[in-house]
Amino acid sequence: MTHTVAIVGRPNVGKSALFNRLTGKEISLVHDQPGVTRDRISHTCRFDGHAFELLDTGGIGLVDEQGFSAAIAQEVEIALASASDILFVVDGRDGLTPLDEEIGRKLRKHADGKQRRVIVVVNKLDVPKLDGILDEFHQFGIGEMVAISSAHGRGIDDLLDMLTTPWSRDGGQVPEGETPLDPPIRLSFLGRPNVGKSSLVNALLEDSRTIVSPIAGTTRDAVDVPFTWKGRAFTLIDTAGMRQKRKVHDPLEAKMTGRSAHTINRANVCVLVLDAMDGVHMQDKKIGGLIHEAVRPCLIVINKWDLVREQGDASKKKEQEYLDAIRNDLFFLEYAPVIFGSAKTGERVDHILRAVEKIELNRRRKIGTAALNDFLQKAQERQSPPLVNNRRFKIYYATHQIDEAHPQPTPTLVCFINSRKLLVPNYQRYLELQLRETFQLEGCPVRWIWREKDSLDAEAKMSKIIGKQSGKSESAVSRTIRPRRYEGKAKPTHTEESQ
């Protein structure tokens, strides 16, 4: 992509609403409170054969009591420096303000002599009559102007046409059908406030890409950051800290928490960040529970291990004790590998990406039908299912499915069984533990699909499947998976084996 478009303006003029309208997704957090957006938020957009990177920024000139004004201004400067086109958003209802004039003068400096276009976007104009409304904004004298309503979609097509038409003359169209060979691995960093999620993202990038502060709740949006490591594309998703619902009284924080939870569903791998000094809190368990319920691959990172080392208690024995405690408290995430590291010192930060690559490989690894059914047969022979109402649970055959069309495929086992009511939770846990010991599934949850099936039909289908893979005839395989039946005849005195 040769075009980067930055959306700038004073606080509360509708920049994030415009960003969401242009991307067609609810990416940027929108709220009535000024200064909601702090970090740079980016997304790739396509329109009429053109691809461009769209940047949402914080409000210029925000007076922030928590001291984020300088950091937000720096993020805006970085966005302006990288932009080839600038959308200067103003509020048509408020009219021209002194802060708008100041920003206009600043943008003229960015545009002059650098071949950058500035389009003045007059937002929040829902009325069809615009006579006189736009006149006062013409004094900017820095480019074209368009009237829109981000909330209702009015004038958006005009804006996109105005933005992309000059690109066609530059030969900036993307060839039809051109897609990346390997889509980026989406990595979502989740956890309580102040555990170091943003710091870990910056440590991986080796850059201050997201705003970091000791103040809890610094990150408000889910910030997607493209990243390449050893030729492999990643998207690092920094999220707002998630507190317990009973402690959330601010509507804005409730929105922040909801958006953080939403990133679980669109992540390929979820990174649950814990604070080494605090151990596992109840809220950590709840966040881990959300990951488990979504059936998402997971990696657990114990951050701030450098502080434990400073106290002289970061030995291998201490790590093992900490690991045992995590396995006990987060038993439902037993498949998740654990990394002890420090965003501050960079200790073992690179292990995160190595582990993610391994998890991604495991997530897409196919288990052969013959190998899977052989494993299940031996597992049932090794440990018989418990009796339930004088009957035992039985798996006749199973297949491993990977839905490649799904954006986040999860290892799925479709098992044909005699009765779902006969399967007790402990035996399912036993099967999954045995499965993980036999096949490489570290970091990946397993989705079990149970289908009740008539025993004779199920065994016949199983023999057919195994026979195809082993090269044996169906009748030969059938003799290996079930005993011979003597219907309507007297049972012989000797079996084939004894003869």
N, C-alpha and C positions, 0 to 999 in steps of 0.2 A: 504494500500500500504506500502510495506517495502522498496521501492527503491526511492530515490530522486536523480535526475541527475542535476548537475549544469554545465552550459556552461560559461567558463571564458576565458579571453585572453585580450590582449592589445586593445586599441581603433581601430575601423575600420578594423577588420579582418573578419567580416561577422558573428558575433555571433547571431545577431537578425535574419539574413537571414536563418541561420541554425535552429534556434528556430522555425521559421515559417514553414520551410520545414518539420521538424519532427512532428509538431503539425498538419500540413495540413491546417492551417488557417493563415490568415494575422493578427496575434495578435500583434506582436512586430513591432514598427515603424522602417522602414528601410530608411536610407538617407545617402548620401555621406559624410555629415558632421560628423566628429568624436565626440563622446560623446553624441549621441542622447539619448541612454538609460541611465536613472538615477536610477529609482527604480527597485527592483526585480520584475520580471514578471513571473508568474507561470501558468502552464496549465497541466492538466492530459492527458497523452498519453497512447495509447494501441497499442501493436505490438505482434503478434504471441501469444496471450493469456496472455501477461504480461501487467500490468498497472503500470505506474510510474509517478511521479511528475517531470516535467521538469522546470528548473529555468533559465531564461535569466538574465544576470547581466550587469552592466556598465563596461566600459573599465578600466582595471587596469593601473595605472600610468598616467591617464588623467591629463593634465594641464588645469584647468578650470579657466578662468578669473573671473567668477561670484562667485567663492568660493565653488563649490559643490564637489570638489575633495575628501575631507575628508568624506562627507556623502556617496558618491558613494563607496569609499573604505570600509566603514563600512557595506554597503549593501552586497558587495562581500564577506566580512568576514563571515557574517551571513549565506550566501548561502553555502559557503564552509564548515562551521561548521555543517550544517544540511544535507550535501550531502553524499550519500553512493557511488556515482560514479561521476567522474569529466571528462568533455570533455574540454580539453585544445586546443583552436582553435588558429592556426597560419596562416599567409598568405604565401602560397607557391610561390607567385610571388615575394614577397619582400625578401624571404629567412629569415635566422635566424638573429634576431636583438638583441642588448644588453638588451632591455626590455623583450624580450621573454626569454632570459637566466635567467634574474632576477625572472620572474614569475615561470619558471621551477624550480628554487631552492626553491622557496616558496612552490610550490605544493609538492615537495618531503617531506617537513616537515609535510604537511597535510596528506600525504599518509603513511609515515613510521609509523609502529606500530599501525595503526588504521584500517587496513583492508579496505582501500579505494582504488579503482582502478582509475587510471588516463589514459585516452586514448588521445593521441596526434592526433588532427584532422587537417590535412594540407588542408586548404580550397583554393578556387579560382584556382583549377587545372582543366582546361577544356581540356587539351591535353591528348591523350591516352598514350604517352610515358613518363614514370616517372623516367627513368634511371638517377641517379645522383641528381634528385631534392630532394628526401627524405633523402639522405645520411647525410646532415648536421644536420637534426633534430634528428638523432639517438643519438646524444651526450647527449640528455636530460636523457636517461636511466631511465625513470620513468614509462614505461608501453608500451602498444601496440600502433601501429600507423596505420592510415588509410588516404588515399587521397580521397578528395571529391570536388565537386563543388555544393555549396548550391544553386546558381543561376539556374543551369541546372539540379539538381537532381542526378548528377553523384556520385556514390559511397555511396549513402544514405542507400541502403539495406545492403551493407557490414558493414557500421557503426552500424546499428541496430542489425544485427546478432552478431557482436563482443560485443555489449553492453549487449544483453539479453541472450546469450548462457550460461554464468555461472549462471544465475538466475534459469535456469531450473534444474540445479543440486541441487539448494537450495530449490526446491519445491516452487518457487515463482510464479507459474501460478495462474491466477484468474479463478475460476470455470466458465464454459460457462453459459451464460444467467444471471449471477449475476449483478443486477443493484440496485441502491439505491431505497428504497421504496418511499421516497419523494425527488424529485429533489430540489436542493437549489433555494431559491428565489433570483433572480438577481436584485440587487439594484444599479441603476446608479446615481451618483452624478454629476449634471450638473450646469453650471453657468458661469458668467464672471470670468476673472482672479482675484485672490486674494480675493474671497468672503469667503474662508475657507472650500473648499471641502475636501482637504487632511486632514485638521485638524479635520473635523467631522468624517472621516473614522478612524483616529487614536484614537479619543475619544471613538468611538464605540468599537474598538478593545482593548482599554486601553493599547496601545503599539505604538511606533513610527515606524509603518510599512511603511508609505510613507514619502518621504522627504518633509518637510515643510520649507518655507522661505518667507520673506516679498517680495522677488523679484517676480514680475508677470511672469508667464510662467514657474514656477519651475517644475510642472508636465507636461511631454511631451506625455507620452503614456497613453492608457487606461489600468489601472492596476487592474486586478482581484484578490481579496483577499478572500479566503474561510474563513468562520466564522460561529460559532455555538452559538446560544443564546437560552437558556432554551430548549435544545434538538432539536431545529429547525435549519436546515442548511441554510445559506445565502451565497451569493457571493457579496461582496461589490466592486463596480467598480468605481475607482477614475479616473477622466478624466481631460484633459487639459482645461484651461479656453478658452472660445469662445469669440473672439472679433468681431467687425463689419468687414465685408469684405473690406470696403474701407480703413480700418486701417491696413490690413494685406498685407505686401509687401514681407515677407520672405517665400519662398517655403516650408520650414520646418514647419512654423507656419500654413500655409494653410493645410498641411497634418495633423497636430495636430488637427485642428478644424474639419476637415472631419472625423477623427477617433472618436472624441467626439460625433459628430452628429450620427455616425453609432451605438454607444452604445445605443441610444434611441430604436432602433429596436430590440435589443436583451435583453432588460431589461424587467423584470416583472413589476417593479415599478420604475418610474423616480422621483428623488428627485431634485427639482429645488431650489438651494441655493441662497438666496438674502442677501445682506449686510444691516444690520439694520441702519447703519449710512448713507447709500446712497439712500435708497428708491428704487423704481422701475425705472430702466433705460430702454431706448429703446431697448438695446440689451437683457435685461431680457425678454421683450415682444417677441422678435424674437425667443429666445430659447424656451420660453413657447409655441410659435406658432408651432415650430417643434414638440414638444411633442403632442400638440393637433392634428396636421395633421397626426401624426403617430398613433393616437387613442390609446395612452398608458395611463395606470393608473398613477396618479401623486400625489405627496406630496410636499408641499411648506414649506421650512424651512427658517425662518428669523434668520440668524446667527449673532453673535456679540451683542446679546441683553444685555450682561453685560456692554458694553460701554454705552448703553442708560441708564442703571441703574446708572452708575457712574455719569452721568450728572443729576441724580435725576428726570428722566422723563420716568420711566418704569412702570407707574401705569396701572391699568386695563383700565382706560379711554384712555390712550395713545395706549395701545394694540388694543383697539376697533377702534380708529382713523386710526391706521396703517392698520388694517384688512380691514376697509372700503375702504382705498386707494388701497389696493391690489386687492380687489374684483372689483373695478372700472377699474383699469389699466389692470388686467388680467382676464377680464370678461369671456373669453373663457375657463378658467380653474376654473370656479366656483364650479366644483365638487371636487376640490382638497382641502383636509384639510390643515390647516396652523398651524405650530408649531413655537413658539418663544423660542429660546434657545441660548446656547453658547458652542462652541466646547472647548474654553479655560477653562471655569469653569466646564464643564460637565452638565450645567443646562438643564434639560429636554431632554437630548440626548437619554435616554432610551425610551422616548415617540415616537421617530422615528420608532423603531422596533415594538412597540405596534401598531402604526398606520399602518405600512406596513402589519402586520399580519391580521389586520382587512380588509384592502384593498384587500389582496389576497383572503380572505374568501368571500368578496362581489363579487369579480371578477368571482368566480366559483359557486356562488349561482344560483340555477335554479328557475325561475319564472314559476309557473304552467300556462298552457294555459287558463284554465277557469278563474283563478284570473286575468290574464293579459287582457283577452277580457272583463271581467266585468269592470275592471278599465277604459279601453279605451272607452267603451260605456258610462260610467258615466261622463268621462272627456268631451266627445263630447256633452253630454246633458247639462253639467254645463256651457260650453262655446262653442257655435256653431262656426264652421269655418266661416271666412268671405266669402261673395259672390265674385266670380271671373267669370265675364262674365255670371252672372245670374245662376251660379252653385256653389254648395258647395262641398268642399273636404269631403270624407267619408272613414273611415276605416271599412272594412267589418269584418275582423278577423286578428289575429296576433299570432305568436308563438315566443318563446324565444329559441334561439339556442346557444349552447356552443360547439365549435369545440375542443374537448379534444385532438385531434391529433395535433392541432396547438401548437407550443411551448409557445406562449403567447395569449391564448384565451381571447377575449374581449366580454362582453355582447352584443349580437346581436339580434335585433328585426326584424323579417321578417313580414311586414305588407302588406296585400292585400287590395288595394284601388281602387277607381273609376278612378282617374286621377292624375298623379304626377304634372301636370301643375296647379292644383287647390290648392296645398299646398304652403302657403306663409311661409317665414322663422319665422315670429313671432309666428305663430300657432305651428310650430314644436318646438320652444323654450318653448311655453306654455305646450305642451305635455310632454317634457322632465322634466320640473320643477315639474309637477304634478306626473310624474313617480318616481322621486327621493323622493318626500314627502311620497309616498305610499310604495315603496320598498327600501330595504337597498342597496344602490349603491354608498355610499360615497367613493370618490377617484377614481371611475371608469367612463370612458367615455362610451357612448352608441353608437353603430353603428346601424344606421337605414337602412334597405333595403326595398325599396318600389317596390311593384309589382302590376301592373294594372291587374284587374280581372273583368270578367263579374259579375254583381251584383247578379244574380240568382244563378250561380254556387258558388260564394263566400259565400253567405248566407247559401246555402245548406251544404257546407263543414263546416262552422262554427257551424251549429246546430248539425252536426254529431260529431264534436270534443267535444263540451260542453256536448252533451248527453251522451257520453261515460264516461266523468268524473263525471257527476252528477247522472248517473243511470237512467235518463229519456229516453223515446223513442224519436227518431228524430222528429217525427211529433209533439210531445208535446213541445219540445224545439223550433221548428220552429214557433209555435204560439206566443212564448214569444219574439222573436227577430224581427218579421216583421208582419205587419197587413195582415189580410185575403184579398185575391184578388177575385173579382167577375168578371171573364172573360166571356163575352157573356151573362150575366144575369143582370137583374135589381137589383140595390142595395137595400137591405131591408130597411124598415123605422126605424128599431131599431137595435142597435148593441148588441153583446152578453153581454157587460158590463151593458148596460142600462136595459136589461131583467133581 
